[in-house]
Amino acid sequence: MNQQLGKHCVKLIFGLKQSLRQGHRELITAATVAVCVLLLHSIGLLQSLELAALDQFFRLRPYESPEERITIVVIDEAYLNEVGWPIPDTNIAQLLQKLNVHKPRAIGLDIYRNLPVKPVNQELPNAYKSMPNLIGIEQLANDKNVSVLPPLGLNQNQVGFNNVLLDSDVKVRRSLLYWHVDNQAHESFALKLALLYLKSENITPSKAKSNPEYLQLGKAVFTRFQTNDGAYVRANDKGYQILTNFPKPKCQSSCGEFDSFRQVSMKDVLADKVEENLIKDRIILIGSTASSLQDFVFIPYSSSLMGTAKSIPGIQLQAYFISELISAALQGRPLLKVWPDLVECLWIFIWSYLGAVTTWRIRHATRSLLSILVSCFILTLSAYLAFLYGWWIPIIPSLFSFGSSAIWMTSNIAHMQEEWKRSKEFLYHVINTISDPIFVKNEQHKWIVLNEAYCRFIGYPNKLLIEKSDYDFFPKHEADVFREQDDLVFQTQQPQEHEEEFTNADGQTHQIATKRSLHKDAAGNLFLVGVIRDITQRKLMEEHLKRTADELSRSNDELKLNEHSLRYLAYHDPLTGLSNRKFFAEQLYELLHGAQHDNLLLGVLFIDLDGFKQVNDTLGHETGDRLLMTIAERLSNSLRASDTVSRLGGDEFTVILRAIPNVQIAAKVAEKILSSIIKPIVVDGDTIRVSASIGISVYPYNSQDSETLIKQADAAMYRAKRLGKNRYEFA
């Protein structure tokens, strides 16, 4: 979230107000509320509430396994009363030596030792030099604190800063891992100790593969905190910060509410009263719990729904930081992550939309309240479950947008119901003055206002019809049509007129024309108004005229069919289906004109079968007819689609070859025909062989008129017969 987002939000609000007239109440309400909530969020008004909600999630989370890797050596008030403050260097040196005997992995000294404490000797510096696993603290200068130098005599590589980041409510929810001062990188006290511990597990810091700018330790990638992450608005994001997912280790003994780590007193360690297993192979933290030193901070676990917040010592805060780093690196314990801004905005809008939808669809006070409570519980539970897996989901903006949408929609519903009542009364008085049947429906397709003409037309009293639907009084097929037409008007918001069937209370079916239109009152309530006209007599007349027209059309079709049949009989051979002599003569005449105009050649073939009379005499006329049908089919298959084959009568056939490039083409066609005809033909088990004689004349070489071309082709055919048959001759 940022300031620029707030500016866009304001522009969107004005745009949405302009769209309110177009309907879509739920979506418009949800978007408007979501934009307002995002605007409040972007200027930080919801930050404190969201942080408080996050604290409660921390308090409600289940306990985790006891922390066995950290032991805190506490400097309590009783010990300070004995030795005073600051603690002498000799006591600190003795403590470090006794701890080091039991071989801890790392020792963290969380007390400032930047000044020598009398009596001054070399015992403490010598202890520093002999313990490479010792980490001391320093405080880096910032806007609120002055710097505190590291312990005298301690190597700079063994020093980590212990600066803490305080939120506006003076609580710690973030931790610093790195901080650059004067272009020099500094590591935090907690990170130094965690790295010493993880080094024994062969885990060292590296750049994350997903983002080289992020730190990776073992199984964990530490996402860097940004200024507007989560509920934060323009927070200070200096250094390498992370959102702290505070562990909640179960107490190992009878400890206080926040004493989640094993603690032993400095006095017991110096008196050798501490068991070795509490020190060996652990991280040992040394720090004060004395109230007089005022080293206390507040964390999420400090909060409570009732009562005052309880602070924890600074040394325990460092233990939380260290425990989180180690658990994340070794076990992959979830780190606290946040959603991108776009996803967060979408989440808030979804709950705003759910608030509007829930209230608008239910419209019942008790059920609406119950559904709102259930939805809020689901939202809180989902955010809590996501938190357990390391996701910080905004709950306060979501609850706020959900509730605001519900309240807005509730007030809108109340206003609409009042306008609804007034509109019904007005409509009833208006439509009762009209003689045509009129009905008024709501968006649930129920009658809300009916005039007396409609009640007389349907045959039921007004009281029985009000708040009922078409399905309660009409056959289903009629009610389906009414519902479909109603939906069309609601969807398009345009007047529609439709003809329908209508069955009244007496079972009489009428043909009606219904004009439906949509009307809206001042509150935006939609009314569907339908005006009915009885068109039964008109439809009967139209049906009579239609039947008369259909009869005339059928008569006309029969005449056309007869005309087509007569024309077909006039121009086709009834036996073979080929065109006859008349069609051949007319076609040849027309094609000659076309050939003359286009300067093309045209061929005429006169074909006479050889031996056909013998077939008729020996096998009968029926076999002869079937032979002629086969010959006709072979002739058709031997020619182009543009050519014309005709039967002149008996066993005589003609062919017109249109648009041939030369006379050789006519010869090739004749050869193809001869080859086709001479093939054996089987009729009723008898194999018949016939041949043909073909005469050819060509326009314009032989003649330019049709009669002469036919005569010359006929003469050429007879010459072919005299020369031996089964051949062709040119004129």
ZAMARGU-4260 file (C-alpha; in steps of 0.2 Angstrom, whole numbers, plus 5000, padded with zeros to 4 digits):
<rodrens>
0) 5000/5000/5000 | 5006/5018/4997 | 5000/5036/4995 | 4998/5034/4976 | 4985/5020/4979
5) 4975/5032/4990 | 4974/5044/4975 | 4968/5030/4964 | 4955/5025/4977 | 4947/5042/4977
10) 4946/5043/4958 | 4938/5025/4958 | 4924/5031/4971 | 4918/5045/4960 | 4918/5033/4945
15) 4908/5020/4954 | 4895/5033/4960 | 4892/5037/4942 | 4889/5018/4938 | 4876/5016/4952
20) 4862/5020/4941 | 4865/5005/4930 | 4862/4992/4943 | 4873/4979/4949 | 4871/4984/4967
25) 4881/4971/4975 | 4896/4973/4964 | 4895/4992/4965 | 4893/4992/4984 | 4907/4980/4986
30) 4919/4989/4975 | 4915/5006/4984 | 4917/4999/5001 | 4933/4990/4997 | 4940/5006/4989
35) 4936/5016/5005 | 4944/5002/5016 | 4959/5002/5006 | 4960/5021/5007 | 4959/5020/5026
40) 4972/5006/5026 | 4984/5016/5014 | 4984/5030/5027 | 4987/5019/5042 | 4971/5021/5051
45) 4969/5002/5052 | 4987/4998/5057 | 4985/4997/5075 | 4970/4986/5075 | 4978/4974/5063
50) 4994/4973/5073 | 4983/4970/5089 | 4974/4956/5079 | 4991/4948/5074 | 4996/4948/5093
55) 4980/4938/5097 | 4984/4925/5084 | 5002/4923/5092 | 4993/4921/5109 | 4981/4908/5102
60) 4994/4898/5093 | 4997/4880/5100 | 5013/4877/5110 | 5028/4870/5101 | 5041/4857/5107
65) 5052/4863/5121 | 5067/4873/5115 | 5082/4862/5120 | 5095/4872/5111 | 5095/4888/5121
70) 5099/4891/5140 | 5098/4908/5148 | 5110/4912/5162 | 5100/4926/5171 | 5107/4940/5181
75) 5093/4943/5194 | 5089/4956/5206 | 5095/4946/5221 | 5113/4943/5213 | 5114/4962/5209
80) 5110/4966/5227 | 5125/4955/5232 | 5139/4961/5220 | 5131/4978/5214 | 5131/4985/5196
85) 5141/4985/5186 | 5146/4967/5189 | 5165/4966/5192 | 5176/4959/5177 | 5182/4945/5188
90) 5164/4938/5191 | 5161/4939/5172 | 5177/4931/5168 | 5174/4917/5181 | 5156/4914/5174
95) 5163/4913/5156 | 5177/4900/5161 | 5164/4889/5170 | 5153/4889/5156 | 5166/4885/5143
100) 5172/4870/5153 | 5155/4861/5148 | 5158/4865/5129 | 5143/4875/5123 | 5142/4879/5105
105) 5140/4897/5107 | 5140/4910/5122 | 5131/4926/5120 | 5135/4940/5133 | 5120/4952/5132
110) 5127/4965/5144 | 5136/4981/5139 | 5155/4980/5145 | 5162/4995/5135 | 5170/5002/5151
115) 5182/4993/5163 | 5175/4989/5180 | 5187/4990/5195 | 5197/4981/5200 | 5204/4981/5183
120) 5214/4966/5178 | 5218/4955/5163 | 5207/4940/5168 | 5192/4946/5157 | 5202/4950/5141
125) 5211/4934/5143 | 5194/4925/5144 | 5188/4934/5128 | 5204/4928/5119 | 5202/4910/5124
130) 5184/4909/5119 | 5181/4910/5100 | 5163/4905/5102 | 5159/4920/5113 | 5148/4934/5106
135) 5146/4951/5114 | 5135/4966/5110 | 5136/4983/5104 | 5123/4996/5100 | 5123/5005/5084
140) 5118/5023/5083 | 5101/5028/5076 | 5088/5042/5077 | 5083/5037/5095 | 5099/5029/5103
145) 5117/5034/5104 | 5130/5020/5100 | 5137/5009/5114 | 5154/5002/5110 | 5158/4983/5111
150) 5167/4975/5126 | 5185/4980/5128 | 5197/4967/5122 | 5184/4957/5112 | 5187/4954/5093
155) 5176/4964/5082 | 5171/4948/5073 | 5164/4942/5090 | 5152/4957/5091 | 5134/4959/5086
160) 5122/4973/5088 | 5107/4971/5099 | 5096/4986/5092 | 5078/4982/5092 | 5064/4989/5081
165) 5049/4996/5090 | 5032/4998/5082 | 5021/5013/5085 | 5013/5003/5100 | 5031/5001/5107
170) 5031/4982/5103 | 5044/4972/5094 | 5037/4962/5079 | 5052/4963/5068 | 5071/4959/5069
175) 5086/4966/5061 | 5098/4953/5053 | 5110/4966/5045 | 5114/4984/5046 | 5126/4995/5036
180) 5134/5009/5044 | 5147/5019/5035 | 5147/5006/5021 | 5152/4993/5034 | 5140/4978/5036
185) 5136/4973/5054 | 5127/4957/5060 | 5115/4956/5074 | 5118/4948/5090 | 5105/4934/5087
190) 5111/4931/5069 | 5129/4929/5075 | 5125/4916/5088 | 5113/4907/5076 | 5127/4906/5063
195) 5139/4899/5076 | 5126/4885/5081 | 5122/4881/5062 | 5140/4880/5058 | 5141/4864/5067
200) 5127/4858/5056 | 5137/4863/5040 | 5125/4877/5037 | 5132/4893/5031 | 5123/4909/5024
205) 5121/4910/5005 | 5111/4920/4993 | 5093/4913/4989 | 5091/4905/4972 | 5073/4913/4971
210) 5080/4930/4974 | 5099/4934/4976 | 5095/4949/4987 | 5088/4937/5000 | 5097/4927/5014
215) 5096/4908/5014 | 5100/4898/5029 | 5098/4879/5026 | 5079/4876/5022 | 5074/4894/5025
220) 5074/4910/5014 | 5072/4926/5024 | 5061/4938/5014 | 5066/4955/5017 | 5053/4967/5025
225) 5047/4981/5015 | 5040/4997/5021 | 5021/4993/5018 | 5021/4974/5021 | 5006/4967/5030
230) 4997/4981/5041 | 5012/4992/5041 | 5011/5009/5032 | 5027/5018/5028 | 5037/5009/5041
235) 5055/5011/5043 | 5063/4997/5033 | 5082/5001/5035 | 5094/4987/5036 | 5089/4969/5032
240) 5073/4966/5043 | 5062/4951/5044 | 5044/4949/5051 | 5047/4939/5067 | 5037/4923/5068
245) 5039/4922/5087 | 5041/4903/5093 | 5030/4897/5107 | 5041/4884/5115 | 5032/4874/5129
250) 5038/4877/5146 | 5050/4864/5152 | 5046/4866/5171 | 5036/4877/5182 | 5040/4893/5173
255) 5031/4910/5171 | 5019/4914/5157 | 5033/4920/5146 | 5048/4910/5152 | 5048/4899/5137
260) 5067/4895/5138 | 5077/4885/5151 | 5084/4898/5164 | 5098/4896/5177 | 5104/4909/5188
265) 5122/4916/5187 | 5124/4913/5205 | 5120/4894/5203 | 5133/4893/5188 | 5147/4901/5199
270) 5142/4888/5213 | 5143/4873/5201 | 5125/4869/5204 | 5120/4868/5186 | 5119/4852/5177
275) 5131/4849/5162 | 5117/4844/5150 | 5110/4862/5151 | 5126/4869/5145 | 5134/4857/5133
280) 5131/4859/5115 | 5119/4873/5118 | 5118/4892/5115 | 5121/4900/5132 | 5114/4918/5133
285) 5119/4929/5148 | 5108/4943/5152 | 5099/4953/5165 | 5081/4950/5171 | 5083/4962/5186
290) 5069/4975/5185 | 5081/4989/5191 | 5091/4988/5175 | 5075/4991/5165 | 5080/4980/5150
295) 5062/4975/5145 | 5052/4975/5129 | 5035/4971/5123 | 5031/4957/5110 | 5015/4950/5103
300) 5014/4937/5118 | 5014/4952/5130 | 4996/4957/5124 | 4980/4951/5132 | 4962/4954/5129
305) 4960/4960/5147 | 4973/4967/5159 | 4989/4976/5155 | 5003/4970/5144 | 5017/4961/5152
310) 5035/4964/5146 | 5049/4952/5144 | 5068/4954/5147 | 5079/4959/5133 | 5089/4943/5134
315) 5073/4932/5132 | 5069/4943/5116 | 5086/4938/5109 | 5082/4920/5113 | 5066/4921/5103
320) 5076/4928/5088 | 5089/4915/5089 | 5076/4901/5091 | 5067/4906/5075 | 5082/4907/5065
325) 5088/4890/5070 | 5071/4882/5068 | 5068/4889/5051 | 5086/4884/5045 | 5085/4866/5052
330) 5067/4861/5052 | 5060/4873/5039 | 5048/4881/5052 | 5038/4894/5043 | 5043/4912/5042
335) 5030/4926/5043 | 5026/4931/5025 | 5014/4943/5017 | 5003/4944/5001 | 5008/4956/4987
340) 4997/4972/4987 | 4987/4966/4972 | 4982/4950/4980 | 4978/4959/4997 | 4967/4971/4988
345) 4958/4957/4979 | 4955/4948/4996 | 4948/4963/5004 | 4936/4966/4989 | 4930/4947/4989
350) 4925/4949/5007 | 4917/4966/5004 | 4907/4957/4990 | 4902/4943/5001 | 4895/4955/5014
355) 4885/4964/5001 | 4879/4947/4993 | 4875/4939/5009 | 4864/4954/5015 | 4856/4957/4998
360) 4851/4939/4994 | 4845/4934/5011 | 4835/4950/5016 | 4829/4943/5033 | 4835/4951/5049
365) 4839/4935/5059 | 4846/4925/5045 | 4856/4939/5039 | 4864/4942/5056 | 4867/4923/5058
370) 4876/4922/5041 | 4886/4938/5045 | 4892/4930/5061 | 4896/4913/5052 | 4905/4923/5038
375) 4916/4933/5051 | 4920/4917/5060 | 4926/4908/5044 | 4936/4924/5039 | 4945/4924/5056
380) 4947/4905/5056 | 4955/4905/5038 | 4966/4920/5043 | 4972/4910/5059 | 4975/4894/5049
385) 4985/4904/5036 | 4995/4912/5051 | 4999/4895/5058 | 5007/4891/5041 | 5017/4907/5041
390) 5005/4919/5031 | 5000/4935/5038 | 4983/4939/5030 | 4974/4955/5033 | 4959/4952/5044
395) 4954/4969/5050 | 4952/4977/5033 | 4943/4961/5027 | 4931/4961/5042 | 4929/4980/5041
400) 4924/4979/5022 | 4913/4964/5025 | 4903/4973/5039 | 4902/4989/5030 | 4895/4981/5014
405) 4883/4972/5025 | 4877/4988/5034 | 4877/4998/5018 | 4866/4985/5010 | 4855/4983/5025
410) 4851/5002/5024 | 4848/5001/5006 | 4836/4987/5008 | 4826/4996/5021 | 4825/5011/5009
415) 4820/5000/4995 | 4807/4992/5005 | 4799/5008/5010 | 4799/5014/4991 | 4793/4997/4986
420) 4777/4999/4997 | 4774/5016/4990 | 4777/5011/4972 | 4764/4996/4974 | 4751/5007/4980
425) 4753/5020/4966 | 4754/5006/4953 | 4738/4998/4959 | 4728/5014/4958 | 4735/5018/4940
430) 4733/5001/4932 | 4715/4998/4939 | 4709/5013/4927 | 4715/5003/4912 | 4703/4990/4903
435) 4717/4979/4897 | 4723/4965/4908 | 4739/4971/4917 | 4751/4962/4929 | 4766/4968/4939
440) 4780/4956/4944 | 4795/4958/4955 | 4813/4951/4952 | 4808/4935/4959 | 4794/4933/4946
445) 4780/4935/4958 | 4764/4945/4955 | 4764/4960/4966 | 4750/4971/4958 | 4736/4965/4947
450) 4722/4975/4940 | 4703/4969/4940 | 4704/4966/4921 | 4718/4953/4923 | 4709/4944/4937
455) 4693/4943/4927 | 4704/4937/4912 | 4713/4923/4922 | 4697/4919/4932 | 4705/4919/4949
460) 4703/4933/4963 | 4717/4945/4967 | 4720/4939/4984 | 4724/4921/4978 | 4736/4928/4965
465) 4746/4940/4974 | 4764/4934/4979 | 4762/4919/4968 | 4770/4914/4952 | 4765/4908/4934
470) 4769/4890/4939 | 4756/4890/4953 | 4741/4893/4940 | 4747/4889/4922 | 4752/4873/4914
475) 4771/4871/4915 | 4774/4873/4896 | 4765/4890/4897 | 4774/4895/4913 | 4791/4891/4905
480) 4787/4903/4891 | 4781/4917/4903 | 4797/4914/4913 | 4809/4915/4898 | 4801/4931/4892
485) 4802/4939/4909 | 4820/4934/4911 | 4823/4942/4893 | 4816/4959/4899 | 4826/4958/4916
490) 4842/4954/4907 | 4841/4966/4892 | 4831/4980/4902 | 4822/4983/4885 | 4803/4982/4881
495) 4798/4965/4873 | 4782/4960/4864 | 4778/4941/4862 | 4764/4930/4857 | 4759/4916/4869
500) 4746/4904/4874 | 4736/4907/4890 | 4724/4895/4899 | 4712/4903/4911 | 4704/4895/4926
505) 4690/4887/4915 | 4703/4878/4905 | 4700/4889/4890 | 4716/4893/4880 | 4718/4910/4872
510) 4731/4917/4861 | 4738/4933/4868 | 4751/4946/4864 | 4760/4952/4880 | 4770/4968/4880
515) 4783/4968/4894 | 4793/4983/4900 | 4804/4986/4915 | 4801/5001/4927 | 4812/5007/4942
520) 4807/5018/4956 | 4817/5031/4966 | 4826/5017/4977 | 4830/5007/4962 | 4817/4993/4964
525) 4813/4985/4947 | 4795/4981/4942 | 4791/4971/4927 | 4774/4977/4919 | 4765/4967/4907
530) 4750/4972/4896 | 4740/4959/4888 | 4729/4959/4872 | 4718/4944/4868 | 4722/4940/4849
535) 4713/4923/4848 | 4701/4928/4835 | 4714/4937/4825 | 4725/4921/4826 | 4711/4910/4820
540) 4708/4921/4805 | 4727/4921/4801 | 4727/4902/4803 | 4713/4901/4790 | 4722/4913/4778
545) 4738/4903/4780 | 4729/4886/4776 | 4721/4894/4761 | 4738/4901/4755 | 4746/4884/4758
550) 4733/4875/4747 | 4736/4888/4733 | 4755/4885/4735 | 4753/4866/4734 | 4742/4868/4719
555) 4755/4879/4711 | 4769/4867/4715 | 4759/4853/4707 | 4757/4863/4691 | 4775/4866/4691
560) 4779/4848/4694 | 4767/4843/4680 | 4775/4856/4668 | 4792/4849/4673 | 4787/4831/4669
565) 4779/4836/4653 | 4795/4845/4648 | 4805/4830/4653 | 4795/4818/4642 | 4795/4830/4628
570) 4814/4831/4627 | 4820/4814/4634 | 4820/4796/4628 | 4808/4786/4640 | 4819/4770/4638
575) 4837/4776/4641 | 4834/4793/4649 | 4845/4801/4636 | 4839/4817/4627 | 4829/4813/4612
580) 4829/4819/4593 | 4820/4836/4597 | 4832/4841/4611 | 4846/4835/4600 | 4840/4847/4586
585) 4837/4862/4597 | 4854/4859/4606 | 4864/4858/4590 | 4856/4874/4583 | 4860/4884/4599
590) 4878/4876/4600 | 4882/4881/4582 | 4878/4899/4585 | 4889/4899/4600 | 4903/4890/4590
595) 4901/4903/4577 | 4902/4918/4589 | 4917/4911/4598 | 4926/4904/4582 | 4927/4886/4589
600) 4925/4869/4581 | 4910/4858/4584 | 4909/4839/4581 | 4893/4828/4577 | 4894/4809/4579
605) 4881/4798/4571 | 4881/4781/4579 | 4872/4765/4573 | 4874/4748/4582 | 4880/4733/4572
610) 4870/4717/4574 | 4856/4725/4585 | 4842/4718/4575 | 4849/4700/4577 | 4849/4703/4596
615) 4830/4708/4595 | 4826/4693/4584 | 4835/4680/4594 | 4834/4686/4612 | 4818/4697/4612
620) 4814/4715/4613 | 4815/4715/4632 | 4834/4710/4631 | 4836/4722/4616 | 4829/4736/4627
625) 4841/4732/4642 | 4855/4731/4629 | 4851/4749/4623 | 4850/4755/4641 | 4868/4748/4644
630) 4874/4756/4628 | 4867/4773/4633 | 4876/4772/4650 | 4892/4768/4642 | 4890/4782/4629
635) 4887/4795/4644 | 4902/4788/4653 | 4913/4790/4638 | 4910/4809/4636 | 4913/4825/4645
640) 4900/4833/4655 | 4898/4847/4642 | 4895/4835/4628 | 4877/4830/4623 | 4872/4812/4619
645) 4855/4808/4612 | 4845/4793/4606 | 4836/4797/4589 | 4827/4781/4589 | 4830/4762/4588
650) 4848/4759/4589 | 4854/4776/4582 | 4863/4788/4594 | 4870/4805/4591 | 4884/4815/4600
655) 4888/4833/4600 | 4906/4838/4604 | 4907/4856/4609 | 4922/4867/4608 | 4935/4854/4601
660) 4952/4861/4597 | 4954/4850/4581 | 4947/4835/4572 | 4958/4823/4580 | 4949/4825/4596
665) 4933/4819/4588 | 4942/4804/4581 | 4949/4800/4599 | 4931/4801/4606 | 4925/4790/4592
670) 4938/4777/4596 | 4934/4778/4615 | 4916/4775/4611 | 4920/4760/4600 | 4930/4752/4613
675) 4917/4755/4626 | 4903/4747/4616 | 4912/4732/4610 | 4914/4726/4627 | 4903/4710/4631
680) 4887/4714/4639 | 4878/4701/4651 | 4859/4701/4651 | 4850/4687/4661 | 4865/4675/4659
685) 4867/4678/4640 | 4883/4687/4635 | 4880/4699/4620 | 4893/4707/4609 | 4889/4721/4598
690) 4899/4735/4589 | 4895/4751/4581 | 4898/4761/4565 | 4901/4780/4568 | 4900/4794/4556
695) 4908/4811/4560 | 4905/4828/4553 | 4914/4844/4559 | 4908/4862/4560 | 4914/4873/4550
700) 4924/4861/4539 | 4909/4850/4533 | 4895/4863/4534 | 4889/4878/4544 | 4870/4872/4547
705) 4864/4859/4558 | 4854/4849/4545 | 4868/4847/4533 | 4880/4842/4547 | 4868/4828/4553
710) 4866/4822/4535 | 4884/4821/4532 | 4887/4812/4548 | 4873/4800/4543 | 4881/4797/4526
715) 4899/4794/4534 | 4891/4782/4546 | 4884/4771/4532 | 4901/4772/4523 | 4908/4765/4539
720) 4896/4750/4539 | 4900/4747/4521 | 4919/4747/4525 | 4917/4733/4538 | 4908/4740/4553
725) 4915/4743/4571 | 4924/4759/4564 | 4922/4777/4561 | 4923/4788/4546 | 4924/4807/4543
730) 4912/4816/4531
</rodrens>
